[in-house]
């Protein structure tokens, strides 16, 4: 503690001196419960239409609270702006109304302190709605100054590391996270109304599965076994389909031990849902309806602007085969049969990077990701993924090289992934074995063998359509935010450099 005191800035030292001065006055700097009658928004909504004369004729008492963001004192009177979650409001304090002790509290007040006020509503000479304070209660003394000379906090790294400051200083940031809450509520309410059952499944798993990703590894001491943070929700929800829960969903955290970018965070939120007796075409219709309805509920329209680009989320969405899109972009036709060597030669000719374990199917996907994906701005369902990259999806009956699977792309990013779920346990075992061979060739993200899941499939799983939606990316889209970090309250960051 002595070291911390030595490192105090001048402002922090002054604030601590004021703290002691307040205590010397008999004022508790960290007060208790304060009952409010109005938030800032309710205050402006209720009284904003009333004239100065009307407010003077019928004085109305209010109790409000918030963080002091501005202070202007002149002698024995002064103004301040307090801020709560819904906005700001002005207060006016006079020594002859408050009394000497309470006015001294105001004189000792710093930007960032939290106060409760009781008083009557009036308008100033300039017409601003204001509270004439009769009771002024310190609820929390701020010992650290808020960022100065900012119309908000501008240092991006600092904003992410100290989100509490970001929320205080930047009202638009708070709006983004309130919108996020609204989006998640809308997803839940729509799915609940459609008869889906929300469940919770394990985050710690003995075998990671349901996606191609590198997991986080941990150790369970009591069970004496290695465990993994889940990389997807899929396989447990499919077990519930086997168990007879025919429409099921979960909104939860998943974890992938991968890089950090504007599109990726190691910990993120997924919506996964599964519907028995459906296929990927049913899920396609559900997906476009779900996204359009969420947009309507959250932002009031399906016609949005994302980073300056108009986007229309009104169904129906464009549908396109992956191979057709590659042919349009590069002239390469992957519908015709070809060897791995020929596919590799085409990749070299077109500057497409490939890894040693990759088959023709993997190379098709690389062509798509490197040559097509970024161009898909308007909502587009891309279907016809190669079977090699779709180990949990049914093969297409007409062309078994491809899976009955789609991904939804908007603004050049994947927003959803869905397929007709593979329910043949023998085929699933073969797919897992093929994935094990990929692991041997260096694909660390290949799926592992999961005997327990195979046993569940052997009991019998009805034909099922499944869907995964990245909630964070959906929030980015509807909130018009360029980076996933802007829609995560506490994104993962490298260690901050040590001061000094």
ABEGO torsion letter per residue (X at the ends): XAAAAAABBAAAAAAAAAAAAAAAAGBBABBBBBBBABBAAAAAAAAAABBAAAAAABBBBBBBBEBBABBBBBEABBBBBBBBAAEBBBBBBBAAAAEAAAAAAAAABBBGBBBBBBBBBBBBAAGBBBBBBABBBBABBBABBBBBGBBEBABAAAAAABAAAAAAABAAAAAAAAAAAAAAAAAAAAAAAAGBBBBBBBABBABBBGBBBBBBBBBBAAAGBBBBBBABAAAAAAAAAAAGBABBBBBBBBBBBBBBBAABBABBBBBBBBBBGBBAAAAAAAAAAAAAAAAAAAAGBABBBBGGBBBBABOBBBBBBAAAAAAAAAGBBAABBBBAAAAAAAAAAAGBBBBAABBAAAAAAAAAAAAAAAABABBBBBBGBBAAABAABBBBAABAABBBBBBBBBGGBBABBBBBBBABAAAAAAAAAAAAAAAAAGBAABBBBBAAAAAAAAAEBBBBBBBBBBAAAAAAAAAGBABAAAABABBBBBBBBBBX
